[in-house]
Amino acid sequence: MSDQEQGLRLRLAKTLTASAHLRTQPWRDAVEAVPRHEFIRGGFFDRIDGNGPTAWTPIMPDAPLWLERCYEDESLVTQIAGTIVPGDLRGEIMRAPTSSSTMPGLVVRMWEDLQVEDGDRVLEIGTGTGYSTALGCHRLGDERVTSVEVDPGVSGRAGTALAQCGCHPHLVVGDGLAGYADNAPYDRVIATCGLVSLPYEWIEQTRPGGAILATLGGWMFSSELARLTVKEDGTASGSFLGGRISFMLARPQSPPPLGLLPDIDQGEERVAALGADVINDWDTRFVAQVAAPGAQRISLDRDGRTEHVLVDVADGSWAALAETHGRWIVRQGGPARIWDDIEMYVVLWREAGSPTLDKFQVSVTRESQKITWPKL
Ligand SMILES: C[S@@+](CC[C@H](N)C(=O)[O-])C[C@H]1O[C@@H](n2cnc3c(N)ncnc32)[C@H](O)[C@@H]1O
């Protein structure tokens, strides 16, 4: 290990302490000990700023400042479109990221929020590069960490990097939404991929009194980190922690393909009480997702104006909003009235004083997941 690497780790620990993400000595020791660059040996993708769709370009370990970048508090994308890694490409690519090394501040904040104790056994979902897994191994010991990754290639690379750093957790390739029953019960479950609904299997595999930390959101892409405690009766409940946290969604919970768009010139038309601009706001959009959990949002530019369309692929319901002469008009079709539901929820939330997401509560039973706010 070079002095430069050591210095970068110490500097990262200092930065994360100053930002209050890193709060306790055991995690500080872990950040100072684990070489993040070993988990990014395959390079990363840099975002190229522009007006069009987001483009990404590979940055390989021989690039200037590569090592320093590995110790910045930033997320580094390590896979695009489900298969493409930085070494596969020269130039640019315009597809969505599918794996990354999460920004260290968030990784550490989540480990701190999980409130592990010595001897705890942890299930991590979304191994990714393995950096957060390595921190967990340093804190708790290899034999107490199980980490599940859906992508065999990603898991294989993480395993190599972990071994390089002397870490040998139990790595599993598979759908982490099923948890990993063979090593249950766990004291803690932590997910570094986003969720639309929290799998009941995680509750079943966590001991009563144990905790689950995961980011809950939806297909309009507003989300928040939640910490739930598992109860004796087999349910779990807790609250959101704040910070407007988002992660790439667990692959099986990605939005379904839109298919054929509905004919938005048809349907029932009325003046909307709320315009589509309300869901530009993160918290309001979260409320809209609670009201219409199956809805996906698209924008269509036609006839010189923008149509904001919400479509629920499962039941074919849709709503299309456009602003004309300073008024928002909504047209809706299908079995449900998506915009009626969203307006109703947003009005209730505003009547309750528009509580921020860190005031929201979440509870999960075998049958359902409920997200509420005070006075709902
Ligand atoms: C943001 S990355 C994880 C970052 C990781 N904690 C790190 O610091 O490198 C999210 C990972 O979750 C994985 N993933 C997505 N859906 C999954 C699922 N259903 N089960 C397990 N892993 C999943 C992705 O392949 C991706 O590698």
The ligand as an SDF file (V2000), in Angstrom:
LIG
                    3D

 27 29  0  0  0  0  0  0  0  0999 V2000
  -25.7670    0.8120   -6.4070 C   0  0  0  0  0  0  0  0  0  0  0  0
  -25.1710   -0.7670   -6.7580 S   0  0  0  0  0  0  0  0  0  0  0  0
  -24.4840   -1.3570   -5.2490 C   0  0  0  0  0  0  0  0  0  0  0  0
  -23.3500   -0.5910   -4.7440 C   0  0  0  0  0  0  0  0  0  0  0  0
  -22.5050   -1.2790   -3.7290 C   0  0  0  0  0  0  0  0  0  0  0  0
  -23.1140   -1.2820   -2.4440 N   0  0  0  0  0  0  0  0  0  0  0  0
  -21.1400   -0.6420   -3.7420 C   0  0  0  0  0  0  0  0  0  0  0  0
  -20.8430    0.1830   -2.8780 O   0  0  0  0  0  0  0  0  0  0  0  0
  -20.3860   -0.9470   -4.6520 O   0  0  0  0  0  0  0  0  0  0  0  0
  -26.6700   -1.7050   -6.8130 C   0  0  0  0  0  0  0  0  0  0  0  0
  -26.4240   -3.1710   -7.1160 C   0  0  0  0  0  0  0  0  0  0  0  0
  -27.6230   -3.8690   -6.8670 O   0  0  0  0  0  0  0  0  0  0  0  0
  -27.6630   -4.9410   -7.7690 C   0  0  0  0  0  0  0  0  0  0  0  0
  -29.0280   -5.4680   -7.8280 N   0  0  0  0  0  0  0  0  0  0  0  0
  -30.0890   -4.9860   -8.5310 C   0  0  0  0  0  0  0  0  0  0  0  0
  -31.1590   -5.7500   -8.3240 N   0  0  0  0  0  0  0  0  0  0  0  0
  -30.7820   -6.7370   -7.4620 C   0  0  0  0  0  0  0  0  0  0  0  0
  -31.4580   -7.8490   -6.8810 C   0  0  0  0  0  0  0  0  0  0  0  0
  -32.7310   -8.0890   -7.1450 N   0  0  0  0  0  0  0  0  0  0  0  0
  -30.7530   -8.6480   -6.0620 N   0  0  0  0  0  0  0  0  0  0  0  0
  -29.4610   -8.4010   -5.7780 C   0  0  0  0  0  0  0  0  0  0  0  0
  -28.7590   -7.3850   -6.3250 N   0  0  0  0  0  0  0  0  0  0  0  0
  -29.4200   -6.5510   -7.1440 C   0  0  0  0  0  0  0  0  0  0  0  0
  -27.1780   -4.3270   -9.0630 C   0  0  0  0  0  0  0  0  0  0  0  0
  -26.7590   -5.3080   -9.9870 O   0  0  0  0  0  0  0  0  0  0  0  0
  -26.0540   -3.4340   -8.5520 C   0  0  0  0  0  0  0  0  0  0  0  0
  -24.8180   -4.0820   -8.6050 O   0  0  0  0  0  0  0  0  0  0  0  0
  1  2  1  0
  2  3  1  0
  2 10  1  0
  3  4  1  0
  4  5  1  0
  5  6  1  0
  5  7  1  0
  7  8  2  0
  7  9  1  0
 10 11  1  0
 11 12  1  0
 11 26  1  0
 12 13  1  0
 13 14  1  0
 13 24  1  0
 14 15  1  0
 14 23  1  0
 15 16  2  0
 16 17  1  0
 17 18  1  0
 17 23  2  0
 18 19  1  0
 18 20  2  0
 20 21  1  0
 21 22  2  0
 22 23  1  0
 24 25  1  0
 24 26  1  0
 26 27  1  0
M  CHG  2   2   1   9  -1
M  END
$$$$
